[in-house]
Amino acid sequence: MTVQLPFPQPHPLRAGDELQILRTDGPIHQVRTPVGDPAWLVTGYAEVRELMDDDRLGRSHRSPQTAPRSRASALFGGPIGDFDAEPAGHARMRSLLQPHFSPRRLRALQPRVEALTEGLLDQLANEGAPADLHAKLAGPLPALVICELLGVPYGDRDTFRIWVDAAAFDTDPVESGQGMIALVDYGVSLVADKRRRPDDDVISELCKDDALTDVEIAVLAVSLLFAGYETTVVQIWMHAVHLLSEESRWQALLDDPSLIPKATDELIRASLIGGVGIPRYARDAIHIAGTTIAEGDLVLLDPGSANHDPAFFKEPDLVDFNRSGPQPLSFGYGGRYCLGAPLARMELNAIYSQLIPRFPDMRLAAEIASLNINTDALGAGLVALPVTWGDG
């Protein structure tokens, strides 16, 4: 029987029974997306890694009007871009953006990330316990950092967040399409402003490329705004729940801060539960793991399930700060590895290195089971994360 997505997830830190059973039945599965279209869900580590770096998968489709959809939203639901132009366009996009995420550029940004983190924690301490760590830290920090990097006014964050949520997650195609249009229009207005008053930011630098139109720059900026904000918000939220749900984890990083980089890597692996697939379309027929994926088929690559594949990760549901083994696939692999991954790690390391020593007795102020979330909606699916400390 074909499985209907999404999977029930009764606990925020563990895959539900239905998904766990499916994983044991092989690495590739026929499923129905939330809008009822057929797709392949790939859950095995080896298969997800191979397909992430396979040029026969892309985001465009030869017949976009009739292509299967992963959801109703404009940003993620269906094909994006021109089928014939995609390979060259993807390579061009990465070459344009790579310099802005170079080690040199990120080293220059690190003191600012540290200062922004410190400022948010000062505010948290001043306002006192109890507090919502999502509203006070997980949400604001990625927004501050990506806005500063791109040159987007931080004061616009509430407005563009509404448009992002609509474009990416609204189940009404009309509302989602309107959100997408509003986002691109906003991006075009930012580009026009940067052309008049350039600054030391990514959008201003992209404006120097005469080969790029204002709309192309706007689309790049909007893509970075989404990727640099939504995914990092989810990581911070999930990591905090993992750390605060078991006192020994928090205490381990308090006792030995040198563990923080390895803890970050392990939490990046463990915090993706699985069942959520990155949508791709087969540009040609693909034969893998005894399965034939036909040209035009929708393929959902599930890095969360891959990160919990027991063939590659011993006791995958265990959070082990000393774990060794293959590279988790949370940020992709190969030619589509996320350019912003080092920036996300920088933000996560800044949080742990400051939050834990400043609030050594921080603890959850709610039962974990009450933290009902929709990980399929990324940041839009998160709920408040109540914490307390001291006598709060």
C-alpha positions as YAML, in Angstrom:
chain: A
units: angstrom
residues:
- id: 1
  name: MET
  ca: [0.00, 0.00, 0.00]
- id: 2
  name: THR
  ca: [1.31, 3.46, -0.94]
- id: 3
  name: VAL
  ca: [2.01, 5.66, 2.08]
- id: 4
  name: GLN
  ca: [0.31, 9.06, 2.32]
- id: 5
  name: LEU
  ca: [2.47, 11.94, 3.56]
- id: 6
  name: PRO
  ca: [2.95, 13.57, 6.01]
- id: 7
  name: PHE
  ca: [3.86, 11.03, 8.68]
- id: 8
  name: PRO
  ca: [2.38, 11.41, 12.17]
- id: 9
  name: GLN
  ca: [5.03, 12.65, 14.60]
- id: 10
  name: PRO
  ca: [3.75, 12.49, 18.18]
- id: 11
  name: HIS
  ca: [7.13, 13.36, 19.72]
- id: 12
  name: PRO
  ca: [9.32, 16.31, 18.61]
- id: 13
  name: LEU
  ca: [12.59, 14.38, 18.99]
- id: 14
  name: ARG
  ca: [11.67, 11.00, 17.51]
- id: 15
  name: ALA
  ca: [10.28, 9.68, 14.25]
- id: 16
  name: GLY
  ca: [6.82, 8.21, 14.50]
- id: 17
  name: ASP
  ca: [6.19, 4.47, 14.28]
- id: 18
  name: GLU
  ca: [4.93, 4.60, 10.69]
- id: 19
  name: LEU
  ca: [8.13, 6.21, 9.41]
- id: 20
  name: GLN
  ca: [10.36, 3.91, 11.44]
- id: 21
  name: ILE
  ca: [8.61, 0.84, 10.02]
- id: 22
  name: LEU
  ca: [8.91, 2.21, 6.48]
- id: 23
  name: ARG
  ca: [12.67, 2.71, 6.87]
- id: 24
  name: THR
  ca: [13.16, -0.98, 7.65]
- id: 25
  name: ASP
  ca: [11.44, -1.90, 4.38]
- id: 26
  name: GLY
  ca: [14.22, -0.58, 2.14]
- id: 27
  name: PRO
  ca: [15.85, 2.70, 1.09]
- id: 28
  name: ILE
  ca: [13.34, 3.90, -1.55]
- id: 29
  name: HIS
  ca: [9.56, 3.99, -1.21]
- id: 30
  name: GLN
  ca: [6.54, 4.91, -3.31]
- id: 31
  name: VAL
  ca: [4.47, 7.53, -1.48]
- id: 32
  name: ARG
  ca: [1.74, 10.08, -2.05]
- id: 33
  name: THR
  ca: [2.55, 13.70, -1.27]
- id: 34
  name: PRO
  ca: [0.27, 15.80, 0.96]
- id: 35
  name: VAL
  ca: [-1.53, 16.98, -2.21]
- id: 36
  name: GLY
  ca: [-2.00, 13.38, -3.40]
- id: 37
  name: ASP
  ca: [0.62, 13.20, -6.17]
- id: 38
  name: PRO
  ca: [2.94, 10.18, -6.59]
- id: 39
  name: ALA
  ca: [6.57, 10.45, -5.49]
- id: 40
  name: TRP
  ca: [9.60, 8.43, -4.43]
- id: 41
  name: LEU
  ca: [10.73, 8.96, -0.83]
- id: 42
  name: VAL
  ca: [14.42, 8.10, -0.45]
- id: 43
  name: THR
  ca: [15.41, 7.30, 3.15]
- id: 44
  name: GLY
  ca: [18.64, 5.26, 2.95]
- id: 45
  name: TYR
  ca: [21.89, 7.10, 3.64]
- id: 46
  name: ALA
  ca: [23.84, 5.73, 0.65]
- id: 47
  name: GLU
  ca: [20.98, 6.41, -1.74]
- id: 48
  name: VAL
  ca: [20.25, 9.94, -0.48]
- id: 49
  name: ARG
  ca: [23.95, 10.84, -0.66]
- id: 50
  name: GLU
  ca: [24.29, 9.45, -4.19]
- id: 51
  name: LEU
  ca: [21.20, 11.22, -5.48]
- id: 52
  name: MET
  ca: [22.10, 14.54, -3.84]
- id: 53
  name: ASP
  ca: [25.13, 14.66, -6.13]
- id: 54
  name: ASP
  ca: [23.41, 13.29, -9.24]
- id: 55
  name: ASP
  ca: [22.99, 15.78, -12.10]
- id: 56
  name: ARG
  ca: [20.01, 13.75, -13.34]
- id: 57
  name: LEU
  ca: [17.96, 15.30, -10.53]
- id: 58
  name: GLY
  ca: [16.96, 18.96, -10.51]
- id: 59
  name: ARG
  ca: [14.31, 21.46, -9.45]
- id: 60
  name: SER
  ca: [12.85, 22.04, -12.91]
- id: 61
  name: HIS
  ca: [10.59, 19.83, -15.04]
- id: 62
  name: ARG
  ca: [10.15, 19.41, -18.79]
- id: 63
  name: SER
  ca: [6.35, 19.78, -18.36]
- id: 64
  name: PRO
  ca: [5.91, 21.99, -15.29]
- id: 65
  name: GLN
  ca: [2.13, 22.39, -15.64]
- id: 66
  name: THR
  ca: [1.52, 18.65, -15.29]
- id: 67
  name: ALA
  ca: [4.43, 17.77, -12.99]
- id: 68
  name: PRO
  ca: [3.65, 16.04, -9.67]
- id: 69
  name: ARG
  ca: [3.76, 18.43, -6.73]
- id: 70
  name: SER
  ca: [5.23, 17.88, -3.28]
- id: 71
  name: ARG
  ca: [2.79, 20.36, -1.74]
- id: 72
  name: ALA
  ca: [0.53, 23.27, -2.67]
- id: 73
  name: SER
  ca: [3.00, 26.08, -1.96]
- id: 74
  name: ALA
  ca: [4.51, 28.27, -4.69]
- id: 75
  name: LEU
  ca: [8.09, 28.05, -3.41]
- id: 76
  name: PHE
  ca: [8.35, 24.32, -2.70]
- id: 77
  name: GLY
  ca: [5.29, 22.74, -4.23]
- id: 78
  name: GLY
  ca: [6.24, 22.30, -7.86]
- id: 79
  name: PRO
  ca: [9.03, 22.78, -10.39]
- id: 80
  name: ILE
  ca: [11.17, 25.91, -10.34]
- id: 81
  name: GLY
  ca: [13.10, 27.38, -13.24]
- id: 82
  name: ASP
  ca: [13.67, 26.53, -16.88]
- id: 83
  name: PHE
  ca: [14.40, 22.87, -17.66]
- id: 84
  name: ASP
  ca: [16.99, 23.46, -20.38]
- id: 85
  name: ALA
  ca: [18.76, 26.29, -18.55]
- id: 86
  name: GLU
  ca: [18.90, 24.70, -15.09]
- id: 87
  name: PRO
  ca: [22.32, 22.94, -15.16]
- id: 88
  name: ALA
  ca: [24.20, 26.03, -16.33]
- id: 89
  name: GLY
  ca: [22.06, 28.31, -14.18]
- id: 90
  name: HIS
  ca: [22.76, 26.33, -11.02]
- id: 91
  name: ALA
  ca: [26.52, 26.39, -11.64]
- id: 92
  name: ARG
  ca: [26.37, 30.13, -12.32]
- id: 93
  name: MET
  ca: [24.40, 30.80, -9.13]
- id: 94
  name: ARG
  ca: [26.91, 28.92, -6.98]
- id: 95
  name: SER
  ca: [29.84, 30.74, -8.56]
- id: 96
  name: LEU
  ca: [28.15, 34.09, -7.86]
- id: 97
  name: LEU
  ca: [27.37, 33.29, -4.23]
- id: 98
  name: GLN
  ca: [30.47, 31.30, -3.23]
- id: 99
  name: PRO
  ca: [32.67, 34.37, -2.57]
- id: 100
  name: HIS
  ca: [30.12, 35.72, -0.09]
- id: 101
  name: PHE
  ca: [30.41, 32.57, 2.04]
- id: 102
  name: SER
  ca: [34.17, 32.15, 1.78]
- id: 103
  name: PRO
  ca: [36.20, 31.40, 4.94]
- id: 104
  name: ARG
  ca: [37.67, 34.92, 4.79]
- id: 105
  name: ARG
  ca: [34.25, 36.55, 4.57]
- id: 106
  name: LEU
  ca: [32.85, 34.45, 7.40]
- id: 107
  name: ARG
  ca: [35.86, 35.09, 9.65]
- id: 108
  name: ALA
  ca: [35.19, 38.80, 9.22]
- id: 109
  name: LEU
  ca: [31.54, 38.25, 10.14]
- id: 110
  name: GLN
  ca: [32.19, 36.12, 13.25]
- id: 111
  name: PRO
  ca: [32.76, 38.98, 15.76]
- id: 112
  name: ARG
  ca: [29.45, 40.49, 14.67]
- id: 113
  name: VAL
  ca: [27.63, 37.16, 15.13]
- id: 114
  name: GLU
  ca: [29.15, 36.86, 18.60]
- id: 115
  name: ALA
  ca: [28.07, 40.41, 19.46]
- id: 116
  name: LEU
  ca: [24.52, 39.89, 18.19]
- id: 117
  name: THR
  ca: [24.25, 36.70, 20.26]
- id: 118
  name: GLU
  ca: [25.54, 38.49, 23.36]
- id: 119
  name: GLY
  ca: [23.00, 41.28, 22.88]
- id: 120
  name: LEU
  ca: [20.08, 38.87, 22.67]
- id: 121
  name: LEU
  ca: [21.28, 37.01, 25.77]
- id: 122
  name: ASP
  ca: [21.66, 40.32, 27.64]
- id: 123
  name: GLN
  ca: [18.04, 41.06, 26.85]
- id: 124
  name: LEU
  ca: [17.00, 37.55, 27.91]
- id: 125
  name: ALA
  ca: [18.80, 37.95, 31.26]
- id: 126
  name: ASN
  ca: [17.39, 41.42, 31.86]
- id: 127
  name: GLU
  ca: [13.80, 40.33, 31.22]
- id: 128
  name: GLY
  ca: [14.22, 37.29, 33.47]
- id: 129
  name: ALA
  ca: [12.63, 33.88, 33.72]
- id: 130
  name: PRO
  ca: [10.45, 32.32, 32.48]
- id: 131
  name: ALA
  ca: [10.98, 33.05, 28.79]
- id: 132
  name: ASP
  ca: [10.23, 31.76, 25.30]
- id: 133
  name: LEU
  ca: [13.61, 30.79, 23.85]
- id: 134
  name: HIS
  ca: [12.08, 30.63, 20.37]
- id: 135
  name: ALA
  ca: [10.91, 34.24, 20.47]
- id: 136
  name: LYS
  ca: [13.97, 35.57, 22.29]
- id: 137
  name: LEU
  ca: [16.82, 33.72, 20.56]
- id: 138
  name: ALA
  ca: [16.01, 31.03, 17.95]
- id: 139
  name: GLY
  ca: [13.97, 33.42, 15.82]
- id: 140
  name: PRO
  ca: [15.82, 36.75, 16.18]
- id: 141
  name: LEU
  ca: [19.46, 35.64, 15.77]
- id: 142
  name: PRO
  ca: [19.23, 34.06, 12.28]
- id: 143
  name: ALA
  ca: [17.11, 37.01, 11.13]
- id: 144
  name: LEU
  ca: [19.67, 39.53, 12.42]
- id: 145
  name: VAL
  ca: [22.59, 37.68, 10.84]
- id: 146
  name: ILE
  ca: [21.09, 37.06, 7.40]
- id: 147
  name: CYS
  ca: [19.66, 40.59, 7.24]
- id: 148
  name: GLU
  ca: [23.09, 42.04, 8.02]
- id: 149
  name: LEU
  ca: [24.84, 39.79, 5.51]
- id: 150
  name: LEU
  ca: [22.40, 40.59, 2.70]
- id: 151
  name: GLY
  ca: [21.79, 44.22, 3.57]
- id: 152
  name: VAL
  ca: [18.09, 43.74, 4.36]
- id: 153
  name: PRO
  ca: [16.58, 46.16, 6.93]
- id: 154
  name: TYR
  ca: [15.95, 44.17, 10.11]
- id: 155
  name: GLY
  ca: [12.84, 46.24, 10.72]
- id: 156
  name: ASP
  ca: [11.25, 44.54, 7.70]
- id: 157
  name: ARG
  ca: [11.59, 41.06, 9.24]
- id: 158
  name: ASP
  ca: [7.97, 40.69, 10.36]
- id: 159
  name: THR
  ca: [6.70, 41.65, 6.91]
- id: 160
  name: PHE
  ca: [8.98, 39.37, 4.90]
- id: 161
  name: ARG
  ca: [8.39, 36.55, 7.38]
- id: 162
  name: ILE
  ca: [4.67, 36.66, 6.53]
- id: 163
  name: TRP
  ca: [5.48, 36.47, 2.82]
- id: 164
  name: VAL
  ca: [8.04, 33.68, 3.32]
- id: 165
  name: ASP
  ca: [5.56, 31.58, 5.29]
- id: 166
  name: ALA
  ca: [2.89, 32.10, 2.64]
- id: 167
  name: ALA
  ca: [5.18, 31.36, -0.31]
- id: 168
  name: ALA
  ca: [6.74, 28.28, 1.27]
- id: 169
  name: PHE
  ca: [4.00, 26.73, 3.38]
- id: 170
  name: ASP
  ca: [0.52, 28.07, 2.65]
- id: 171
  name: THR
  ca: [-1.76, 25.26, 1.50]
- id: 172
  name: ASP
  ca: [-3.87, 27.70, -0.53]
- id: 173
  name: PRO
  ca: [-2.15, 28.00, -3.95]
- id: 174
  name: VAL
  ca: [-3.52, 31.51, -4.50]
- id: 175
  name: GLU
  ca: [-2.32, 32.81, -1.12]
- id: 176
  name: SER
  ca: [1.04, 31.08, -1.60]
- id: 177
  name: GLY
  ca: [1.46, 32.56, -5.07]
- id: 178
  name: GLN
  ca: [0.65, 36.03, -3.78]
- id: 179
  name: GLY
  ca: [3.26, 35.60, -1.06]
- id: 180
  name: MET
  ca: [5.84, 34.61, -3.66]
- id: 181
  name: ILE
  ca: [5.04, 37.63, -5.83]
- id: 182
  name: ALA
  ca: [5.25, 39.94, -2.81]
- id: 183
  name: LEU
  ca: [8.65, 38.46, -1.86]
- id: 184
  name: VAL
  ca: [10.13, 38.97, -5.32]
- id: 185
  name: ASP
  ca: [8.68, 42.50, -5.54]
- id: 186
  name: TYR
  ca: [10.26, 43.24, -2.17]
- id: 187
  name: GLY
  ca: [13.57, 41.88, -3.45]
- id: 188
  name: VAL
  ca: [13.41, 44.08, -6.55]
- id: 189
  name: SER
  ca: [12.80, 47.16, -4.37]
- id: 190
  name: LEU
  ca: [15.84, 46.23, -2.25]
- id: 191
  name: VAL
  ca: [17.97, 45.92, -5.39]
- id: 192
  name: ALA
  ca: [16.84, 49.35, -6.60]
- id: 193
  name: ASP
  ca: [17.73, 50.82, -3.21]
- id: 194
  name: LYS
  ca: [21.20, 49.20, -3.26]
- id: 195
  name: ARG
  ca: [21.86, 50.56, -6.74]
- id: 196
  name: ARG
  ca: [21.16, 54.05, -5.41]
- id: 197
  name: ARG
  ca: [22.96, 53.58, -2.07]
- id: 198
  name: PRO
  ca: [25.39, 50.64, -2.19]
- id: 199
  name: ASP
  ca: [26.82, 49.27, 1.06]
- id: 200
  name: ASP
  ca: [29.09, 46.45, 2.22]
- id: 201
  name: ASP
  ca: [26.59, 43.61, 1.76]
- id: 202
  name: VAL
  ca: [25.79, 40.74, -0.60]
- id: 203
  name: ILE
  ca: [23.01, 42.48, -2.55]
- id: 204
  name: SER
  ca: [25.22, 45.52, -3.22]
- id: 205
  name: GLU
  ca: [28.00, 43.23, -4.46]
- id: 206
  name: LEU
  ca: [25.63, 41.35, -6.77]
- id: 207
  name: CYS
  ca: [24.48, 44.69, -8.20]
- id: 208
  name: LYS
  ca: [28.03, 45.19, -9.56]
- id: 209
  name: ASP
  ca: [27.53, 42.25, -11.96]
- id: 210
  name: ASP
  ca: [26.21, 43.79, -15.18]
- id: 211
  name: ALA
  ca: [25.11, 40.38, -16.44]
- id: 212
  name: LEU
  ca: [22.48, 40.10, -13.67]
- id: 213
  name: THR
  ca: [19.05, 41.68, -13.98]
- id: 214
  name: ASP
  ca: [17.30, 43.22, -10.99]
- id: 215
  name: VAL
  ca: [14.84, 40.31, -10.93]
- id: 216
  name: GLU
  ca: [17.67, 37.73, -10.96]
- id: 217
  name: ILE
  ca: [19.37, 39.47, -8.04]
- id: 218
  name: ALA
  ca: [16.04, 39.72, -6.22]
- id: 219
  name: VAL
  ca: [15.38, 35.97, -6.63]
- id: 220
  name: LEU
  ca: [18.89, 35.16, -5.36]
- id: 221
  name: ALA
  ca: [18.39, 37.48, -2.38]
- id: 222
  name: VAL
  ca: [14.99, 36.00, -1.53]
- id: 223
  name: SER
  ca: [16.41, 32.46, -1.77]
- id: 224
  name: LEU
  ca: [19.24, 33.36, 0.60]
- id: 225
  name: LEU
  ca: [16.84, 35.13, 2.93]
- id: 226
  name: PHE
  ca: [14.74, 31.99, 3.19]
- id: 227
  name: ALA
  ca: [17.62, 29.51, 3.42]
- id: 228
  name: GLY
  ca: [19.61, 31.57, 5.90]
- id: 229
  name: TYR
  ca: [16.65, 32.21, 8.16]
- id: 230
  name: GLU
  ca: [14.15, 29.35, 8.19]
- id: 231
  name: THR
  ca: [16.50, 26.38, 8.38]
- id: 232
  name: THR
  ca: [18.70, 27.91, 11.09]
- id: 233
  name: VAL
  ca: [15.68, 28.82, 13.23]
- id: 234
  name: VAL
  ca: [14.61, 25.18, 13.14]
- id: 235
  name: GLN
  ca: [18.13, 23.97, 13.99]
- id: 236
  name: ILE
  ca: [18.39, 26.25, 17.03]
- id: 237
  name: TRP
  ca: [14.94, 25.24, 18.28]
- id: 238
  name: MET
  ca: [15.52, 21.52, 17.85]
- id: 239
  name: HIS
  ca: [19.03, 21.61, 19.31]
- id: 240
  name: ALA
  ca: [17.82, 23.47, 22.39]
- id: 241
  name: VAL
  ca: [15.13, 20.85, 22.99]
- id: 242
  name: HIS
  ca: [17.72, 18.07, 22.64]
- id: 243
  name: LEU
  ca: [20.11, 19.76, 25.06]
- id: 244
  name: LEU
  ca: [17.49, 20.74, 27.64]
- id: 245
  name: SER
  ca: [15.62, 17.45, 27.56]
- id: 246
  name: GLU
  ca: [18.53, 15.64, 29.19]
- id: 247
  name: GLU
  ca: [20.46, 17.51, 31.87]
- id: 248
  name: SER
  ca: [23.67, 15.53, 31.25]
- id: 249
  name: ARG
  ca: [24.00, 17.00, 27.74]
- id: 250
  name: TRP
  ca: [23.81, 20.59, 28.96]
- id: 251
  name: GLN
  ca: [26.17, 19.78, 31.82]
- id: 252
  name: ALA
  ca: [28.70, 18.10, 29.50]
- id: 253
  name: LEU
  ca: [29.06, 21.28, 27.44]
- id: 254
  name: LEU
  ca: [29.18, 23.40, 30.59]
- id: 255
  name: ASP
  ca: [31.99, 21.26, 32.00]
- id: 256
  name: ASP
  ca: [33.94, 21.01, 28.73]
- id: 257
  name: PRO
  ca: [33.27, 23.80, 26.20]
- id: 258
  name: SER
  ca: [35.80, 22.21, 23.82]
- id: 259
  name: LEU
  ca: [33.07, 19.65, 23.05]
- id: 260
  name: ILE
  ca: [30.85, 22.32, 21.49]
- id: 261
  name: PRO
  ca: [31.99, 21.94, 17.83]
- id: 262
  name: LYS
  ca: [31.50, 18.16, 17.93]
- id: 263
  name: ALA
  ca: [28.22, 18.58, 19.79]
- id: 264
  name: THR
  ca: [27.06, 20.98, 17.08]
- id: 265
  name: ASP
  ca: [27.81, 18.42, 14.36]
- id: 266
  name: GLU
  ca: [26.01, 15.66, 16.27]
- id: 267
  name: LEU
  ca: [22.96, 17.82, 16.95]
- id: 268
  name: ILE
  ca: [22.83, 18.82, 13.28]
- id: 269
  name: ARG
  ca: [22.66, 15.09, 12.48]
- id: 270
  name: ALA
  ca: [20.25, 14.03, 15.20]
- id: 271
  name: SER
  ca: [17.81, 16.94, 15.08]
- id: 272
  name: LEU
  ca: [16.47, 16.11, 11.61]
- id: 273
  name: ILE
  ca: [13.86, 13.49, 12.44]
- id: 274
  name: GLY
  ca: [13.03, 12.42, 8.91]
- id: 275
  name: GLY
  ca: [9.91, 12.04, 6.85]
- id: 276
  name: VAL
  ca: [10.43, 15.41, 5.15]
- id: 277
  name: GLY
  ca: [11.91, 15.18, 1.67]
- id: 278
  name: ILE
  ca: [13.82, 17.73, -0.40]
- id: 279
  name: PRO
  ca: [11.92, 17.83, -3.72]
- id: 280
  name: ARG
  ca: [13.75, 17.00, -6.94]
- id: 281
  name: TYR
  ca: [12.64, 15.90, -10.41]
- id: 282
  name: ALA
  ca: [14.29, 13.19, -12.49]
- id: 283
  name: ARG
  ca: [15.73, 14.73, -15.67]
- id: 284
  name: ASP
  ca: [16.39, 11.23, -17.01]
- id: 285
  name: ALA
  ca: [15.65, 7.66, -15.94]
- id: 286
  name: ILE
  ca: [17.64, 6.62, -12.86]
- id: 287
  name: HIS
  ca: [18.29, 3.06, -11.72]
- id: 288
  name: ILE
  ca: [19.22, 2.82, -8.05]
- id: 289
  name: ALA
  ca: [18.88, 0.19, -5.30]
- id: 290
  name: GLY
  ca: [16.81, -2.07, -7.53]
- id: 291
  name: THR
  ca: [14.36, 0.73, -8.33]
- id: 292
  name: THR
  ca: [13.79, 2.54, -11.63]
- id: 293
  name: ILE
  ca: [12.88, 6.19, -11.28]
- id: 294
  name: ALA
  ca: [11.34, 7.39, -14.54]
- id: 295
  name: GLU
  ca: [12.10, 10.69, -16.21]
- id: 296
  name: GLY
  ca: [9.83, 13.37, -14.76]
- id: 297
  name: ASP
  ca: [9.16, 11.53, -11.50]
- id: 298
  name: LEU
  ca: [9.14, 13.50, -8.25]
- id: 299
  name: VAL
  ca: [11.87, 12.37, -5.85]
- id: 300
  name: LEU
  ca: [11.89, 13.37, -2.18]
- id: 301
  name: LEU
  ca: [15.36, 13.10, -0.64]
- id: 302
  name: ASP
  ca: [15.03, 12.61, 3.13]
- id: 303
  name: PRO
  ca: [18.26, 13.66, 4.91]
- id: 304
  name: GLY
  ca: [16.71, 13.15, 8.35]
- id: 305
  name: SER
  ca: [16.03, 9.49, 7.70]
- id: 306
  name: ALA
  ca: [19.45, 9.13, 6.06]
- id: 307
  name: ASN
  ca: [21.05, 10.56, 9.21]
- id: 308
  name: HIS
  ca: [19.32, 7.83, 11.22]
- id: 309
  name: ASP
  ca: [20.28, 4.92, 8.97]
- id: 310
  name: PRO
  ca: [21.64, 2.24, 11.34]
- id: 311
  name: ALA
  ca: [23.84, 0.85, 8.57]
- id: 312
  name: PHE
  ca: [25.91, 4.04, 8.79]
- id: 313
  name: PHE
  ca: [25.24, 5.42, 12.28]
- id: 314
  name: LYS
  ca: [25.44, 3.07, 15.26]
- id: 315
  name: GLU
  ca: [22.47, 3.60, 17.59]
- id: 316
  name: PRO
  ca: [21.27, 6.50, 15.42]
- id: 317
  name: ASP
  ca: [18.64, 7.73, 17.91]
- id: 318
  name: LEU
  ca: [21.35, 8.22, 20.56]
- id: 319
  name: VAL
  ca: [22.85, 11.72, 20.83]
- id: 320
  name: ASP
  ca: [26.59, 11.09, 21.17]
- id: 321
  name: PHE
  ca: [28.90, 14.12, 21.25]
- id: 322
  name: ASN
  ca: [31.89, 11.84, 20.57]
- id: 323
  name: ARG
  ca: [30.32, 10.15, 17.53]
- id: 324
  name: SER
  ca: [32.54, 9.46, 14.54]
- id: 325
  name: GLY
  ca: [31.46, 8.26, 11.14]
- id: 326
  name: PRO
  ca: [30.24, 9.56, 7.78]
- id: 327
  name: GLN
  ca: [29.18, 13.12, 7.10]
- id: 328
  name: PRO
  ca: [25.53, 13.77, 7.99]
- id: 329
  name: LEU
  ca: [23.43, 14.95, 5.05]
- id: 330
  name: SER
  ca: [21.59, 17.76, 6.82]
- id: 331
  name: PHE
  ca: [23.24, 20.39, 4.58]
- id: 332
  name: GLY
  ca: [23.24, 18.29, 1.42]
- id: 333
  name: TYR
  ca: [26.17, 16.71, -0.36]
- id: 334
  name: GLY
  ca: [28.43, 17.25, -3.35]
- id: 335
  name: GLY
  ca: [27.48, 19.85, -5.93]
- id: 336
  name: ARG
  ca: [24.39, 20.89, -3.99]
- id: 337
  name: TYR
  ca: [26.01, 21.14, -0.57]
- id: 338
  name: CYS
  ca: [24.59, 24.21, 1.19]
- id: 339
  name: LEU
  ca: [26.86, 27.23, 0.78]
- id: 340
  name: GLY
  ca: [25.54, 28.67, 4.04]
- id: 341
  name: ALA
  ca: [26.40, 25.62, 6.17]
- id: 342
  name: PRO
  ca: [29.52, 27.24, 7.72]
- id: 343
  name: LEU
  ca: [27.45, 30.31, 8.63]
- id: 344
  name: ALA
  ca: [24.81, 28.16, 10.33]
- id: 345
  name: ARG
  ca: [27.52, 26.34, 12.30]
- id: 346
  name: MET
  ca: [28.99, 29.69, 13.33]
- id: 347
  name: GLU
  ca: [25.63, 30.83, 14.71]
- id: 348
  name: LEU
  ca: [25.06, 27.54, 16.54]
- id: 349
  name: ASN
  ca: [28.54, 27.57, 18.09]
- id: 350
  name: ALA
  ca: [28.08, 31.20, 19.16]
- id: 351
  name: ILE
  ca: [24.83, 30.30, 20.92]
- id: 352
  name: TYR
  ca: [26.18, 27.29, 22.82]
- id: 353
  name: SER
  ca: [29.43, 28.97, 23.84]
- id: 354
  name: GLN
  ca: [27.50, 31.87, 25.40]
- id: 355
  name: LEU
  ca: [24.07, 30.57, 26.39]
- id: 356
  name: ILE
  ca: [25.23, 27.57, 28.44]
- id: 357
  name: PRO
  ca: [27.76, 29.34, 30.72]
- id: 358
  name: ARG
  ca: [25.45, 32.34, 31.20]
- id: 359
  name: PHE
  ca: [22.45, 30.16, 32.08]
- id: 360
  name: PRO
  ca: [24.02, 27.02, 33.57]
- id: 361
  name: ASP
  ca: [20.76, 25.86, 35.19]
- id: 362
  name: MET
  ca: [18.42, 26.62, 32.29]
- id: 363
  name: ARG
  ca: [15.70, 23.99, 31.91]
- id: 364
  name: LEU
  ca: [12.52, 23.36, 29.99]
- id: 365
  name: ALA
  ca: [9.38, 24.83, 31.53]
- id: 366
  name: ALA
  ca: [7.03, 22.45, 29.68]
- id: 367
  name: GLU
  ca: [6.73, 18.74, 29.02]
- id: 368
  name: ILE
  ca: [8.50, 17.71, 25.82]
- id: 369
  name: ALA
  ca: [5.41, 15.90, 24.57]
- id: 370
  name: SER
  ca: [3.50, 19.21, 24.66]
- id: 371
  name: LEU
  ca: [5.85, 20.78, 22.12]
- id: 372
  name: ASN
  ca: [3.76, 19.77, 19.12]
- id: 373
  name: ILE
  ca: [5.45, 20.93, 15.94]
- id: 374
  name: ASN
  ca: [5.09, 20.57, 12.20]
- id: 375
  name: THR
  ca: [8.64, 20.03, 10.93]
- id: 376
  name: ASP
  ca: [7.31, 19.94, 7.36]
- id: 377
  name: ALA
  ca: [6.68, 23.67, 7.72]
- id: 378
  name: LEU
  ca: [10.14, 24.49, 9.10]
- id: 379
  name: GLY
  ca: [10.04, 27.70, 11.18]
- id: 380
  name: ALA
  ca: [6.35, 28.20, 10.51]
- id: 381
  name: GLY
  ca: [5.65, 24.91, 12.28]
- id: 382
  name: LEU
  ca: [7.47, 25.70, 15.52]
- id: 383
  name: VAL
  ca: [5.79, 26.51, 18.78]
- id: 384
  name: ALA
  ca: [6.96, 28.48, 21.79]
- id: 385
  name: LEU
  ca: [9.92, 26.98, 23.65]
- id: 386
  name: PRO
  ca: [9.30, 27.85, 27.33]
- id: 387
  name: VAL
  ca: [12.41, 27.78, 29.52]
- id: 388
  name: THR
  ca: [13.31, 28.91, 32.99]
- id: 389
  name: TRP
  ca: [16.37, 29.22, 35.19]
- id: 390
  name: GLY
  ca: [17.33, 30.20, 38.71]
- id: 391
  name: ASP
  ca: [14.24, 30.47, 40.89]
- id: 392
  name: GLY
  ca: [12.02, 31.23, 37.90]
...
